[in-house]
């Protein structure tokens, strides 16, 4: 049997891979937009609860992430198609699962530490940047790469600001790394 592909078969294979990658871009935009808008909104609500309403349990807004995890799992299972699996799709899934676990572990570490949540946001922004930068490189999507780099700059600036304004900086980080690139990714399809 001949292991060589004809030129026509090579072109068809390349077109098939491009098509699968393009369809995975649309699916990936859901995650960036869903988590981007969810966390962005939570940050703004937390800021209002803490600074304007002086509510002592302003952090409870983050309980919204519990049902969001289940929604994400449900969406991923609903869209799961073994025949449409791509290396990029698998890599993105593993990357964001690792970052999600890292967010959870960091939250445990920070809650047990003596300074509490005072320095949480620089690390969260750092993770936003890392995930977005690598995702942008995998998808070869420049707005995500730029958003990731911009987040690293924000993470470096963040500890220099009072805690209340770190919350707003984290919202800006999500806007530039998840929301804007997510909408551009969605539009590209």
GROMACS elastic network, one bead per residue, 0.5 to 0.9 nm:
[ bonds ]
;  ai    aj funct       b0    kb
    2     5     6  0.80472   500
    5     8     6  0.78613   500
    5     9     6  0.56515   500
    5    10     6  0.58929   500
    6     9     6  0.50877   500
    6    10     6  0.61650   500
    6    11     6  0.86725   500
    7    10     6  0.50593   500
    7    11     6  0.62808   500
    7    12     6  0.86577   500
    8    11     6  0.51690   500
    8    12     6  0.61949   500
    8    13     6  0.86187   500
    9    13     6  0.60412   500
    9    14     6  0.85630   500
   10    13     6  0.50881   500
   10    14     6  0.61801   500
   10    15     6  0.85496   500
   11    14     6  0.51308   500
   11    15     6  0.60705   500
   11    16     6  0.85111   500
   12    15     6  0.50645   500
   12    16     6  0.60532   500
   12    17     6  0.86472   500
   13    16     6  0.50473   500
   13    17     6  0.62541   500
   13    18     6  0.86535   500
   14    17     6  0.51465   500
   14    18     6  0.61756   500
   14    19     6  0.85362   500
   15    18     6  0.50808   500
   15    19     6  0.60498   500
   15    20     6  0.86301   500
   16    19     6  0.50447   500
   16    20     6  0.62249   500
   16    21     6  0.86287   500
   17    20     6  0.51255   500
   17    21     6  0.61527   500
   17    22     6  0.85521   500
   17    86     6  0.79154   500
   18    21     6  0.50798   500
   18    22     6  0.60558   500
   18    23     6  0.86355   500
   19    22     6  0.50776   500
   19    23     6  0.62450   500
   19    24     6  0.86246   500
   20    23     6  0.52004   500
   20    24     6  0.62118   500
   20    25     6  0.87112   500
   20    84     6  0.63055   500
   20    85     6  0.78066   500
   20    86     6  0.69845   500
   21    24     6  0.50323   500
   21    25     6  0.62757   500
   21    84     6  0.89754   500
   21    86     6  0.69977   500
   21    87     6  0.89975   500
   21    88     6  0.73156   500
   21    89     6  0.77147   500
   21   139     6  0.81464   500
   22    25     6  0.50820   500
   22    26     6  0.69064   500
   22   188     6  0.89199   500
   22   189     6  0.69261   500
   23    26     6  0.54377   500
   23    27     6  0.67815   500
   23    28     6  0.88996   500
   23    84     6  0.88606   500
   23   189     6  0.77339   500
   24    27     6  0.50028   500
   24    28     6  0.60687   500
   24    29     6  0.85883   500
   24    84     6  0.85409   500
   24    85     6  0.87106   500
   24    86     6  0.82075   500
   24    88     6  0.83593   500
   24    89     6  0.64793   500
   25    28     6  0.50140   500
   25    29     6  0.61882   500
   25    30     6  0.89214   500
   25    89     6  0.86354   500
   25   139     6  0.76451   500
   25   185     6  0.66843   500
   25   186     6  0.73934   500
   25   188     6  0.85823   500
   25   189     6  0.73937   500
   26    29     6  0.51992   500
   26    30     6  0.68656   500
   26   185     6  0.69709   500
   26   186     6  0.55955   500
   26   187     6  0.86704   500
   26   188     6  0.84470   500
   26   189     6  0.63343   500
   27    30     6  0.54264   500
   27    31     6  0.71991   500
   27    76     6  0.88187   500
   27    79     6  0.81023   500
   27   186     6  0.85752   500
   28    31     6  0.54032   500
   28    32     6  0.65617   500
   28    33     6  0.87300   500
   28    89     6  0.83197   500
   28    92     6  0.83856   500
   28   182     6  0.79908   500
   28   185     6  0.82102   500
   28   186     6  0.85179   500
   29    32     6  0.51754   500
   29    33     6  0.59991   500
   29    34     6  0.83234   500
   29   178     6  0.87155   500
   29   179     6  0.89962   500
   29   181     6  0.81775   500
   29   183     6  0.70270   500
   29   184     6  0.84786   500
   29   185     6  0.58463   500
   29   186     6  0.55190   500
   30    33     6  0.52303   500
   30    34     6  0.57812   500
   30    35     6  0.83499   500
   30   182     6  0.74081   500
   30   186     6  0.79515   500
   31    34     6  0.51370   500
   31    35     6  0.59022   500
   31    36     6  0.78733   500
   31    72     6  0.75468   500
   31   178     6  0.87130   500
   31   182     6  0.81586   500
   32    35     6  0.55228   500
   32    36     6  0.54897   500
   32    37     6  0.82335   500
   32   177     6  0.84912   500
   32   179     6  0.64558   500
   32   181     6  0.79699   500
   32   182     6  0.53031   500
   32   183     6  0.85777   500
   33    37     6  0.58192   500
   33    38     6  0.81560   500
   33   178     6  0.63155   500
   33   179     6  0.53856   500
   33   180     6  0.84398   500
   33   181     6  0.86422   500
   33   182     6  0.54038   500
   33   183     6  0.70681   500
   34    37     6  0.55732   500
   34    38     6  0.60202   500
   34    39     6  0.85728   500
   34    68     6  0.86277   500
   34    72     6  0.85879   500
   34   178     6  0.89407   500
   34   179     6  0.85670   500
   35    39     6  0.58862   500
   35    40     6  0.81280   500
   35    65     6  0.88837   500
   35    68     6  0.80196   500
   35    72     6  0.89415   500
   35   174     6  0.89092   500
   35   178     6  0.76986   500
   35   179     6  0.85856   500
   36    39     6  0.54839   500
   36    40     6  0.58221   500
   36    41     6  0.84009   500
   36   171     6  0.89516   500
   36   174     6  0.57191   500
   36   175     6  0.70098   500
   36   177     6  0.82070   500
   36   178     6  0.50614   500
   36   179     6  0.53070   500
   36   182     6  0.82973   500
   37    41     6  0.58881   500
   37    42     6  0.83798   500
   37   174     6  0.80435   500
   37   175     6  0.81709   500
   37   178     6  0.82058   500
   37   179     6  0.66629   500
   38    41     6  0.53390   500
   38    42     6  0.61710   500
   38    43     6  0.86801   500
   38    64     6  0.81273   500
   38    65     6  0.80413   500
   38    68     6  0.82517   500
   39    43     6  0.60397   500
   39    44     6  0.86100   500
   39    62     6  0.81905   500
   39    64     6  0.88922   500
   39    65     6  0.81782   500
   39   171     6  0.76335   500
   39   174     6  0.75160   500
   40    43     6  0.52119   500
   40    44     6  0.63806   500
   40    45     6  0.87196   500
   40   170     6  0.79419   500
   40   171     6  0.50631   500
   40   172     6  0.80501   500
   40   173     6  0.88519   500
   40   174     6  0.61822   500
   40   175     6  0.71541   500
   40   179     6  0.87213   500
   41    44     6  0.51650   500
   41    45     6  0.61189   500
   41    46     6  0.84547   500
   41   171     6  0.80488   500
   42    45     6  0.50934   500
   42    46     6  0.59431   500
   42    47     6  0.84988   500
   42    61     6  0.60217   500
   42    62     6  0.65118   500
   42    64     6  0.79165   500
   42   171     6  0.87960   500
   43    47     6  0.60951   500
   43    48     6  0.86560   500
   43    61     6  0.82609   500
   43    62     6  0.85060   500
   43   167     6  0.60928   500
   43   168     6  0.70075   500
   43   170     6  0.74188   500
   43   171     6  0.60040   500
   44    47     6  0.50554   500
   44    48     6  0.62690   500
   44    49     6  0.85916   500
   44   167     6  0.77086   500
   44   168     6  0.70773   500
   44   171     6  0.71023   500
   45    48     6  0.51314   500
   45    49     6  0.60327   500
   45    50     6  0.84831   500
   45    58     6  0.81560   500
   45    61     6  0.72113   500
   46    49     6  0.50662   500
   46    50     6  0.59905   500
   46    51     6  0.83801   500
   46    58     6  0.53046   500
   46    59     6  0.63568   500
   46    60     6  0.82695   500
   46    61     6  0.63523   500
   46    62     6  0.83935   500
   46   167     6  0.78455   500
   47    50     6  0.52176   500
   47    51     6  0.57957   500
   47    52     6  0.75925   500
   47    58     6  0.77930   500
   47   164     6  0.66523   500
   47   165     6  0.82829   500
   47   167     6  0.64615   500
   47   168     6  0.72245   500
   48    51     6  0.54602   500
   48    52     6  0.50694   500
   48    53     6  0.63173   500
   48    54     6  0.81114   500
   48    55     6  0.87826   500
   48    58     6  0.84544   500
   49    52     6  0.59836   500
   49    54     6  0.59140   500
   49    55     6  0.52629   500
   49    56     6  0.80692   500
   49    57     6  0.81916   500
   49    58     6  0.53452   500
   49    59     6  0.87111   500
   50    53     6  0.60058   500
   50    55     6  0.53376   500
   50    56     6  0.67991   500
   50    57     6  0.79823   500
   50    58     6  0.54921   500
   50    59     6  0.84952   500
   50   164     6  0.77548   500
   51    54     6  0.54035   500
   51    55     6  0.79697   500
   51   164     6  0.71318   500
   52    55     6  0.82326   500
   53    56     6  0.89724   500
   54    57     6  0.89342   500
   54    58     6  0.81627   500
   55    58     6  0.56239   500
   56    59     6  0.82252   500
   57    60     6  0.58377   500
   57    61     6  0.84436   500
   58    61     6  0.63486   500
   58    62     6  0.87494   500
   59    62     6  0.59685   500
   59    63     6  0.82372   500
   60    63     6  0.56669   500
   60    64     6  0.83050   500
   61    64     6  0.61999   500
   61    65     6  0.86538   500
   62    65     6  0.57994   500
   62    66     6  0.81587   500
   63    66     6  0.57300   500
   63    67     6  0.80326   500
   64    67     6  0.60975   500
   64    68     6  0.64623   500
   65    69     6  0.61021   500
   65    70     6  0.88147   500
   66    69     6  0.54393   500
   66    70     6  0.69271   500
   66    71     6  0.89823   500
   67    70     6  0.51508   500
   67    71     6  0.62266   500
   67    72     6  0.86529   500
   68    72     6  0.61055   500
   68    73     6  0.86065   500
   69    72     6  0.50854   500
   69    73     6  0.62420   500
   69    74     6  0.86058   500
   70    73     6  0.50661   500
   70    74     6  0.60549   500
   70    75     6  0.85038   500
   71    74     6  0.50550   500
   71    75     6  0.60478   500
   71    76     6  0.85268   500
   72    75     6  0.51013   500
   72    76     6  0.60779   500
   72    77     6  0.85883   500
   73    76     6  0.51245   500
   73    77     6  0.61666   500
   73    78     6  0.85170   500
   74    77     6  0.52357   500
   74    78     6  0.60544   500
   74    79     6  0.86351   500
   75    78     6  0.50508   500
   75    79     6  0.61762   500
   75    80     6  0.84638   500
   76    79     6  0.52646   500
   76    80     6  0.59505   500
   77    81     6  0.85674   500
   78    81     6  0.84783   500
   80    84     6  0.82535   500
   80    85     6  0.83703   500
   81    84     6  0.54294   500
   81    85     6  0.67466   500
   82    85     6  0.54799   500
   83    86     6  0.87997   500
   85    88     6  0.84338   500
   85    89     6  0.64836   500
   85    90     6  0.69860   500
   86    89     6  0.50615   500
   86    90     6  0.61569   500
   86    91     6  0.84524   500
   87    90     6  0.51733   500
   87    91     6  0.60061   500
   87    92     6  0.85222   500
   88    91     6  0.50501   500
   88    92     6  0.60496   500
   88    93     6  0.85547   500
   88   135     6  0.89215   500
   88   138     6  0.63042   500
   88   139     6  0.71489   500
   89    92     6  0.51675   500
   89    93     6  0.62068   500
   89    94     6  0.87226   500
   90    93     6  0.51284   500
   90    94     6  0.62800   500
   90    95     6  0.85863   500
   91    94     6  0.52152   500
   91    95     6  0.60410   500
   91    96     6  0.86494   500
   91   135     6  0.87554   500
   91   138     6  0.80867   500
   92    95     6  0.50532   500
   92    96     6  0.61492   500
   92    97     6  0.84253   500
   92   131     6  0.89046   500
   92   134     6  0.85646   500
   92   135     6  0.64600   500
   92   138     6  0.77641   500
   93    96     6  0.54490   500
   93    97     6  0.60505   500
   93    98     6  0.85764   500
   94    97     6  0.51289   500
   94    98     6  0.61456   500
   94    99     6  0.86293   500
   95    98     6  0.52321   500
   95    99     6  0.62657   500
   95   100     6  0.86454   500
   95   131     6  0.70079   500
   95   134     6  0.83043   500
   95   135     6  0.81585   500
   96   100     6  0.58935   500
   96   101     6  0.84303   500
   96   131     6  0.67892   500
   96   135     6  0.89313   500
   97   100     6  0.50658   500
   97   101     6  0.62186   500
   97   102     6  0.85380   500
   98   101     6  0.51572   500
   98   102     6  0.60972   500
   98   103     6  0.86863   500
   99   103     6  0.61677   500
   99   104     6  0.86522   500
   99   127     6  0.68359   500
   99   128     6  0.85010   500
   99   130     6  0.87109   500
   99   131     6  0.69711   500
  100   103     6  0.51066   500
  100   104     6  0.63936   500
  100   105     6  0.87465   500
  101   104     6  0.50579   500
  101   105     6  0.61572   500
  101   106     6  0.84701   500
  102   105     6  0.50842   500
  102   106     6  0.58951   500
  102   107     6  0.84126   500
  102   127     6  0.82749   500
  103   106     6  0.51197   500
  103   107     6  0.61225   500
  103   108     6  0.87884   500
  103   123     6  0.88612   500
  103   124     6  0.70917   500
  103   127     6  0.78265   500
  104   107     6  0.51309   500
  104   108     6  0.65030   500
  104   109     6  0.88321   500
  105   108     6  0.51353   500
  105   109     6  0.62454   500
  105   110     6  0.85990   500
  106   109     6  0.50128   500
  106   110     6  0.59838   500
  106   111     6  0.84552   500
  106   120     6  0.80745   500
  106   123     6  0.82729   500
  106   124     6  0.85398   500
  107   110     6  0.51724   500
  107   111     6  0.60465   500
  107   112     6  0.86077   500
  107   117     6  0.83803   500
  107   120     6  0.78305   500
  108   111     6  0.52448   500
  108   112     6  0.63018   500
  108   113     6  0.87126   500
  109   112     6  0.53418   500
  109   113     6  0.62417   500
  109   116     6  0.87956   500
  110   113     6  0.51089   500
  110   114     6  0.81556   500
  110   115     6  0.76723   500
  110   116     6  0.53955   500
  110   117     6  0.58833   500
  110   118     6  0.85817   500
  110   119     6  0.81378   500
  110   120     6  0.67728   500
  111   114     6  0.81490   500
  111   115     6  0.83803   500
  111   116     6  0.51778   500
  111   117     6  0.65620   500
  112   115     6  0.86483   500
  112   116     6  0.68093   500
  113   116     6  0.53454   500
  113   117     6  0.83581   500
  115   118     6  0.58779   500
  115   119     6  0.75979   500
  116   119     6  0.75782   500
  116   120     6  0.80023   500
  117   120     6  0.50448   500
  117   121     6  0.79001   500
  117   163     6  0.86408   500
  118   121     6  0.78490   500
  118   159     6  0.88320   500
  118   162     6  0.87399   500
  118   163     6  0.60961   500
  119   122     6  0.62344   500
  119   123     6  0.74073   500
  119   158     6  0.85998   500
  119   159     6  0.66697   500
  119   163     6  0.76877   500
  119   166     6  0.87137   500
  120   123     6  0.55713   500
  120   124     6  0.63314   500
  120   125     6  0.88121   500
  120   166     6  0.89823   500
  121   125     6  0.59676   500
  121   126     6  0.82958   500
  121   155     6  0.77123   500
  121   158     6  0.72473   500
  121   159     6  0.81731   500
  121   163     6  0.83957   500
  121   166     6  0.62513   500
  121   167     6  0.69180   500
  121   169     6  0.83412   500
  121   170     6  0.64206   500
  122   125     6  0.52145   500
  122   126     6  0.60853   500
  122   127     6  0.87600   500
  122   152     6  0.89613   500
  122   154     6  0.77458   500
  122   156     6  0.70204   500
  122   157     6  0.80672   500
  122   158     6  0.54522   500
  122   159     6  0.62991   500
  122   166     6  0.76998   500
  122   170     6  0.79686   500
  123   127     6  0.62714   500
  123   128     6  0.86371   500
  123   155     6  0.69149   500
  124   127     6  0.51164   500
  124   128     6  0.62378   500
  124   129     6  0.86493   500
  124   155     6  0.80941   500
  124   170     6  0.77091   500
  125   129     6  0.61493   500
  125   130     6  0.85882   500
  125   151     6  0.60225   500
  125   152     6  0.71303   500
  125   154     6  0.71487   500
  125   155     6  0.53823   500
  125   158     6  0.85711   500
  125   169     6  0.85238   500
  125   170     6  0.60783   500
  125   173     6  0.64082   500
  125   174     6  0.80648   500
  126   129     6  0.51333   500
  126   130     6  0.62058   500
  126   131     6  0.87300   500
  126   148     6  0.86173   500
  126   151     6  0.65137   500
  126   152     6  0.56660   500
  126   153     6  0.88254   500
  126   154     6  0.81944   500
  126   155     6  0.54784   500
  126   156     6  0.84070   500
  127   130     6  0.50033   500
  127   131     6  0.60839   500
  127   132     6  0.83461   500
  127   151     6  0.87031   500
  127   152     6  0.87464   500
  128   131     6  0.54439   500
  128   132     6  0.60157   500
  128   133     6  0.83788   500
  128   148     6  0.69620   500
  128   151     6  0.68416   500
  128   152     6  0.84909   500
  128   173     6  0.74922   500
  128   174     6  0.73434   500
  128   177     6  0.70185   500
  128   178     6  0.81754   500
  129   132     6  0.52094   500
  129   133     6  0.58121   500
  129   134     6  0.84577   500
  129   144     6  0.89667   500
  129   145     6  0.86175   500
  129   147     6  0.69551   500
  129   149     6  0.62828   500
  129   150     6  0.73723   500
  129   152     6  0.56577   500
  129   155     6  0.84441   500
  129   173     6  0.80877   500
  129   177     6  0.69425   500
  130   133     6  0.52442   500
  130   134     6  0.61779   500
  130   135     6  0.84364   500
  130   148     6  0.61561   500
  130   149     6  0.82347   500
  130   151     6  0.83041   500
  130   152     6  0.78662   500
  131   134     6  0.53852   500
  131   135     6  0.59683   500
  131   136     6  0.84443   500
  131   148     6  0.73637   500
  132   136     6  0.59182   500
  132   137     6  0.85072   500
  132   144     6  0.56201   500
  132   145     6  0.65715   500
  132   146     6  0.87928   500
  132   147     6  0.68685   500
  132   149     6  0.86221   500
  132   151     6  0.88609   500
  132   177     6  0.61684   500
  132   178     6  0.73416   500
  133   136     6  0.50957   500
  133   137     6  0.62435   500
  133   138     6  0.86874   500
  133   144     6  0.59420   500
  133   146     6  0.73244   500
  133   147     6  0.70571   500
  133   149     6  0.66848   500
  133   177     6  0.84846   500
  134   137     6  0.50185   500
  134   138     6  0.61268   500
  134   139     6  0.85383   500
  134   144     6  0.84501   500
  134   145     6  0.73429   500
  134   148     6  0.80267   500
  135   138     6  0.50587   500
  135   139     6  0.60287   500
  135   140     6  0.80933   500
  135   141     6  0.80876   500
  135   144     6  0.70676   500
  135   145     6  0.76735   500
  135   148     6  0.89971   500
  136   139     6  0.51439   500
  136   140     6  0.54795   500
  136   142     6  0.62472   500
  136   143     6  0.72872   500
  136   146     6  0.83435   500
  136   147     6  0.87485   500
  136   148     6  0.80688   500
  137   141     6  0.65200   500
  137   142     6  0.77206   500
  137   144     6  0.79491   500
  137   145     6  0.64084   500
  138   141     6  0.78168   500
  139   142     6  0.87009   500
  139   144     6  0.88656   500
  140   144     6  0.86612   500
  140   145     6  0.82720   500
  141   144     6  0.58703   500
  141   145     6  0.66945   500
  141   181     6  0.85894   500
  141   185     6  0.80006   500
  142   146     6  0.61276   500
  142   147     6  0.84450   500
  142   181     6  0.87850   500
  143   146     6  0.51574   500
  143   147     6  0.59902   500
  143   148     6  0.85704   500
  143   176     6  0.86777   500
  143   177     6  0.80436   500
  143   180     6  0.80815   500
  143   181     6  0.55055   500
  143   184     6  0.78661   500
  143   185     6  0.86593   500
  144   148     6  0.60244   500
  144   149     6  0.85732   500
  144   176     6  0.83297   500
  144   177     6  0.60771   500
  144   178     6  0.77214   500
  144   180     6  0.86961   500
  144   181     6  0.55788   500
  144   182     6  0.83071   500
  144   185     6  0.89893   500
  145   148     6  0.51584   500
  145   149     6  0.63417   500
  145   150     6  0.86290   500
  145   177     6  0.83996   500
  146   149     6  0.51577   500
  146   150     6  0.60671   500
  146   151     6  0.85583   500
  146   176     6  0.85439   500
  146   177     6  0.79653   500
  147   150     6  0.50470   500
  147   151     6  0.61395   500
  147   152     6  0.87880   500
  147   173     6  0.79230   500
  147   174     6  0.88450   500
  147   175     6  0.87978   500
  147   176     6  0.52460   500
  147   178     6  0.78403   500
  147   180     6  0.86555   500
  147   181     6  0.75100   500
  148   151     6  0.50758   500
  148   152     6  0.64976   500
  148   153     6  0.89450   500
  148   173     6  0.87326   500
  148   176     6  0.81607   500
  148   177     6  0.58816   500
  149   152     6  0.51762   500
  149   153     6  0.66228   500
  149   154     6  0.88461   500
  149   177     6  0.88873   500
  150   153     6  0.51430   500
  150   154     6  0.63290   500
  150   155     6  0.86871   500
  150   173     6  0.77385   500
  150   176     6  0.76246   500
  150   177     6  0.79404   500
  151   155     6  0.60031   500
  151   156     6  0.85823   500
  151   170     6  0.88028   500
  151   172     6  0.87628   500
  151   173     6  0.55543   500
  151   174     6  0.83908   500
  151   176     6  0.76878   500
  151   177     6  0.70277   500
  152   156     6  0.63408   500
  152   157     6  0.87773   500
  153   156     6  0.52138   500
  153   157     6  0.64317   500
  153   158     6  0.86759   500
  154   157     6  0.50442   500
  154   158     6  0.58751   500
  154   169     6  0.71069   500
  154   170     6  0.81540   500
  154   172     6  0.86819   500
  154   173     6  0.70149   500
  155   158     6  0.51352   500
  155   159     6  0.75128   500
  155   169     6  0.86329   500
  155   170     6  0.85196   500
  155   173     6  0.86259   500
  156   159     6  0.68719   500
  156   160     6  0.81707   500
  157   160     6  0.56972   500
  157   161     6  0.73048   500
  157   169     6  0.89928   500
  158   161     6  0.55766   500
  158   162     6  0.83822   500
  158   163     6  0.86438   500
  158   165     6  0.82983   500
  158   166     6  0.57093   500
  158   169     6  0.69322   500
  158   170     6  0.83777   500
  159   162     6  0.75825   500
  159   163     6  0.81376   500
  159   166     6  0.75054   500
  160   166     6  0.87699   500
  161   164     6  0.80952   500
  161   165     6  0.61718   500
  161   166     6  0.61189   500
  162   165     6  0.55934   500
  162   166     6  0.63831   500
  163   167     6  0.66780   500
  164   167     6  0.54717   500
  164   168     6  0.71513   500
  165   168     6  0.50301   500
  165   169     6  0.62129   500
  165   170     6  0.85786   500
  166   170     6  0.61327   500
  166   171     6  0.86364   500
  167   170     6  0.51642   500
  167   171     6  0.64642   500
  167   172     6  0.88656   500
  168   172     6  0.63240   500
  168   173     6  0.86125   500
  169   173     6  0.61479   500
  169   174     6  0.87281   500
  170   174     6  0.63218   500
  170   175     6  0.86270   500
  171   174     6  0.51729   500
  171   175     6  0.62370   500
  171   176     6  0.87746   500
  172   176     6  0.62650   500
  172   177     6  0.85499   500
  173   176     6  0.53076   500
  173   177     6  0.59792   500
  173   178     6  0.80448   500
  174   177     6  0.51710   500
  174   178     6  0.52310   500
  174   179     6  0.63807   500
  174   180     6  0.85707   500
  175   178     6  0.58669   500
  175   180     6  0.59517   500
  175   181     6  0.84847   500
  176   179     6  0.63739   500
  176   180     6  0.56584   500
  176   181     6  0.70514   500
  177   180     6  0.67267   500
  177   181     6  0.62177   500
  177   182     6  0.81034   500
  178   181     6  0.56636   500
  178   182     6  0.55423   500
  178   183     6  0.84708   500
  179   183     6  0.61742   500
  179   184     6  0.85980   500
  180   183     6  0.52966   500
  180   184     6  0.62568   500
  180   185     6  0.85645   500
  181   185     6  0.58737   500
  181   186     6  0.84100   500
  182   185     6  0.50041   500
  182   186     6  0.60799   500
  182   187     6  0.85339   500
  183   186     6  0.50001   500
  183   187     6  0.60696   500
  183   188     6  0.85612   500
  184   187     6  0.50008   500
  184   188     6  0.60842   500
  184   189     6  0.89043   500
  185   188     6  0.51425   500
  185   189     6  0.68884   500
  186   189     6  0.56286   500
